Amino acid sequence: MTISRALSATALATALLLAPAPARAGHRGRNVSIHDDGDVKTCADIEVEFDDRSAVRAEQRLTFSADAGKPLRISIPESSGVRVRGADRPDFEVLLCKAAPSKAALDAIAASREGGTLSVRGPASGEWVGYLLIAAPKGAAMELSADNGPITLSGLSGRVTVRSENGPISVSNSSGDIDARAENGPISASGDGGKLRLSTENGPIAVSLTGASWKGEGLDARAVNGPVTLAVPAGYRSGTSVESLGHSPFSCRGAGCADVRRSWDDDRKKLELGDGPVVVRLSTENGPVAVRTGAGANEDED
């Protein structure tokens, strides 16, 4: 089963710089397309097709209390995904968006919570989708893991760990302690605070800073074999550094580039901007670097 997804123009351009091999599951070679871009709030906002045919669809809802002092472990099934948004509520509300090529396969898809783990099961053929939309307490602790499905986090202030093999990770407007690692998938982050640690072995990292300064312990984003992209608004004050090793391309565009501090030699390139101690750090060992500054830095390019 081959999985394809809709991406924004910017995300697609970044991913193509160093794209992993397509994720595969099952044994029949069926093509599954999942369109989950934009503001997804309900199952109707997600389109799923099997071999270019609309899937049979259904939903399941779960509500349960958060365990004090214990993280909720969330296991994302293959060929699926999860979106978690922080909400002003004491419990978790889970909406499972189910899709399959047949009614019989659809009936076998179900989400359950056992102990401290939320998981989704489905037919052994692997030809199904179980996409999770979760409204969580803002300060909840969570541990999420996926093979090839996207993980999207927003508005969270608790401690969250994310592990992914081939799927993209997105973090936005989250002020919590977030540790996100991907083996082959891209990572993107946007916001103005928190303690964020982002790392990927073979994928791109894109960071969009908002506001005038960073609130919290800082952001540390590291790529080994992928490109790094940073967007910085005009007048950004917090100390920020971007670094690359080797001979990869390094560019800076925008009005703010005139005031950056550069350290350049054959083996290392480093750019710094802002004032005070560095709290935002981005680095790559074997990938190009692109920095955009000033008005419009956070807007998608055509």
C-alpha positions in Angstrom: 0.0 0.0 0.0 1.5 3.3 -1.1 0.5 6.5 0.8 0.5 9.9 -0.7 -0.5 13.2 0.9 -1.4 16.7 0.0 1.3 19.3 1.1 1.4 23.1 1.0 3.6 24.6 -1.7 6.3 25.5 0.9 6.2 22.2 2.7 6.5 20.3 -0.6 9.4 22.4 -1.8 11.2 21.8 1.5 10.5 18.1 1.6 11.7 17.6 -2.0 15.1 18.9 -1.0 15.7 15.6 0.7 12.6 13.4 0.5 12.6 9.9 2.1 11.4 6.8 0.2 7.6 6.4 0.1 6.2 4.6 3.1 4.6 1.3 2.4 2.4 -1.2 4.2 0.3 -4.2 3.4 0.8 -6.5 0.5 -1.5 -5.6 -2.4 0.0 -2.4 -3.7 -3.2 -0.4 -3.2 -2.7 3.4 -3.4 -4.0 5.5 -0.5 -4.3 9.3 -0.8 -4.9 11.3 2.4 -5.5 15.0 2.0 -5.2 16.5 5.5 -3.8 20.0 4.9 -5.4 23.2 6.2 -7.4 23.7 9.4 -8.6 20.1 10.2 -11.3 20.1 12.9 -13.6 17.3 11.9 -13.4 14.1 9.9 -15.1 15.8 7.0 -12.0 18.0 6.6 -9.9 14.9 5.8 -10.2 13.2 2.3 -9.2 9.6 1.9 -9.1 7.6 -1.3 -8.2 4.0 -2.1 -7.0 3.6 -5.7 -8.5 7.0 -6.5 -11.9 6.0 -5.2 -13.5 7.6 -2.2 -13.3 5.5 1.0 -16.1 4.2 3.1 -16.2 6.4 6.2 -17.3 6.3 9.8 -16.4 7.9 13.2 -15.8 6.9 16.8 -15.7 9.2 19.8 -13.9 8.6 23.2 -13.7 10.8 26.3 -11.6 10.0 29.3 -9.8 11.7 32.1 -6.2 12.6 32.2 -4.1 10.5 34.6 -2.4 12.9 37.1 1.4 12.6 36.9 1.4 10.1 34.0 1.7 10.8 30.3 -0.8 9.5 27.8 0.9 7.3 25.3 -0.5 7.5 21.8 0.3 5.0 19.1 -0.5 6.1 15.6 -1.4 3.3 13.2 0.4 2.9 9.9 -1.0 4.9 7.0 -2.9 7.2 9.4 -2.1 10.3 11.5 -2.9 12.4 14.5 -3.7 16.0 15.3 -3.6 17.1 19.0 -4.7 20.6 20.0 -4.6 22.0 23.5 -8.0 23.0 24.9 -9.3 24.4 28.2 -10.7 21.1 29.4 -9.8 18.6 32.1 -10.1 15.5 30.0 -9.2 14.1 26.5 -11.8 14.1 23.7 -10.8 11.7 20.9 -12.4 11.6 17.5 -11.3 8.6 15.4 -11.8 9.2 11.6 -12.2 5.7 10.1 -11.7 4.9 6.4 -11.5 1.7 4.4 -12.2 0.4 0.9 -15.1 -1.7 2.2 -17.8 -1.8 4.9 -16.4 -5.1 6.3 -12.9 -3.5 6.7 -14.4 -0.4 8.2 -16.2 -2.3 11.0 -12.9 -3.8 12.2 -11.4 -0.4 12.9 -11.6 0.8 16.5 -9.8 3.0 19.0 -9.3 2.0 22.6 -7.6 3.1 25.7 -5.9 0.5 27.8 -4.0 1.6 30.9 -2.1 4.7 29.8 -2.1 3.9 26.1 -4.4 5.1 23.3 -4.2 2.9 20.2 -6.1 2.0 17.1 -6.6 -1.4 15.6 -7.8 -2.5 12.2 -7.8 -5.3 9.6 -4.7 -7.4 9.2 -4.5 -6.4 5.5 -3.4 -2.9 6.5 -5.8 -1.4 3.9 -7.4 1.1 6.3 -7.0 4.5 7.9 -7.6 5.5 11.5 -6.9 9.2 11.8 -7.1 10.7 15.3 -8.3 14.2 16.2 -7.6 14.9 19.8 -8.6 17.8 22.1 -6.3 17.5 25.1 -5.8 19.5 28.3 -3.3 22.2 27.4 -0.9 21.1 30.1 -1.2 17.3 29.6 1.8 15.1 29.3 1.9 12.9 26.2 4.1 10.5 24.3 3.3 10.0 20.6 4.9 7.5 18.2 4.3 6.9 14.5 5.8 5.0 11.6 4.7 6.9 8.5 1.8 9.1 9.6 1.8 12.8 10.2 1.8 14.2 13.8 0.5 17.7 14.3 0.6 19.5 17.7 -0.8 22.9 18.6 -1.5 25.0 21.7 0.2 22.6 24.2 2.0 23.7 27.4 2.8 20.3 28.9 5.7 17.8 28.4 5.3 16.0 25.1 7.7 13.6 23.3 7.2 12.7 19.7 9.0 9.9 17.7 8.4 9.2 14.0 10.1 7.1 11.4 8.9 8.5 8.1 6.1 10.8 8.8 6.1 14.6 9.2 5.9 16.4 12.6 4.4 19.8 13.0 4.5 21.9 16.2 2.7 25.3 16.4 2.0 27.8 19.2 3.1 25.4 21.9 4.9 26.7 25.0 5.5 23.4 26.6 8.5 21.1 26.9 8.5 19.3 23.6 11.0 16.8 22.3 10.3 15.8 18.7 12.5 13.4 16.7 12.1 12.0 13.2 14.2 9.5 11.3 13.3 10.4 7.7 10.4 12.8 8.0 10.3 16.6 7.9 9.8 18.7 11.1 8.2 22.2 11.1 7.7 24.5 14.1 6.2 27.9 14.5 5.7 30.1 17.6 7.3 32.3 20.1 8.0 30.3 23.2 8.6 27.0 25.2 11.3 24.5 25.4 11.5 22.8 22.0 14.0 20.2 20.9 13.7 19.2 17.3 16.0 16.7 15.5 15.9 14.7 12.3 18.3 12.3 10.7 17.4 12.5 7.1 14.7 15.2 6.7 14.3 18.9 6.6 13.6 21.3 9.5 11.6 24.5 9.0 11.2 27.0 11.8 9.0 30.2 11.7 9.5 32.6 14.6 6.6 34.9 15.6 6.4 37.9 17.9 9.4 40.0 19.0 11.2 37.6 21.2 11.3 34.0 22.5 9.5 33.3 25.8 10.9 30.2 27.6 14.0 28.1 27.8 14.6 28.1 24.0 14.5 26.2 20.8 17.2 23.8 19.6 16.7 22.3 16.1 19.3 19.9 14.6 19.3 18.1 11.2 22.0 15.6 10.2 21.3 15.1 6.4 18.6 17.6 5.8 18.1 21.3 4.9 17.3 23.9 7.5 14.9 26.9 6.9 14.4 29.8 9.3 11.9 32.7 9.0 12.5 35.6 11.4 10.1 38.6 11.7 11.3 42.2 11.5 12.8 43.5 14.8 13.2 40.1 16.4 15.2 40.6 19.6 16.1 37.2 21.0 19.6 35.8 20.3 19.3 33.4 17.3 22.0 31.4 15.6 22.0 29.2 12.4 25.0 27.0 11.6 26.0 24.5 9.0 29.1 22.3 8.5 30.8 21.6 5.2 30.2 23.2 1.9 26.4 23.3 1.6 24.7 26.4 0.3 23.9 29.1 2.9 21.6 32.0 2.0 20.0 34.9 3.9 17.3 37.1 2.3 15.5 40.1 3.6 16.2 43.5 5.2 17.4 41.9 8.5 20.3 40.2 6.8 22.3 43.4 6.7 22.7 43.4 10.5 23.5 39.7 11.0 26.9 38.6 12.4 28.6 36.0 10.2 31.4 33.5 11.0 32.5 31.9 7.7 35.3 29.4 6.8 35.7 26.3 4.7 34.4 23.9 7.3 31.8 25.9 9.2 29.3 28.7 8.5 27.4 30.5 11.2 25.0 33.3 11.3 23.7 35.2 14.4 21.1 37.8 14.8 19.2 39.4 17.7 20.6 40.5 21.1 21.6 38.8 24.3 22.2 35.1 24.9 21.3 32.8 22.1 18.1 30.9 22.9 17.1 29.9 19.4 19.6 27.5 17.7 19.3 25.7 14.3 22.0 23.6 12.8 22.6 21.0 10.0 25.6 18.9 9.2 25.0 18.0 5.6 22.2 20.3 4.3 21.6 23.7 2.8 20.5 26.6 5.0 18.0 29.3 4.0 17.2 32.3 6.3 14.4 34.8 5.6 14.1 38.0 7.6 11.8 41.0 7.9 8.2 41.7 6.7 6.7 38.7 5.0 9.3 36.2 6.3 6.6 33.8 7.5 4.6 33.9 4.4 4.6 31.0 1.9 6.6 31.7 -1.2 5.0 31.1 -4.6 
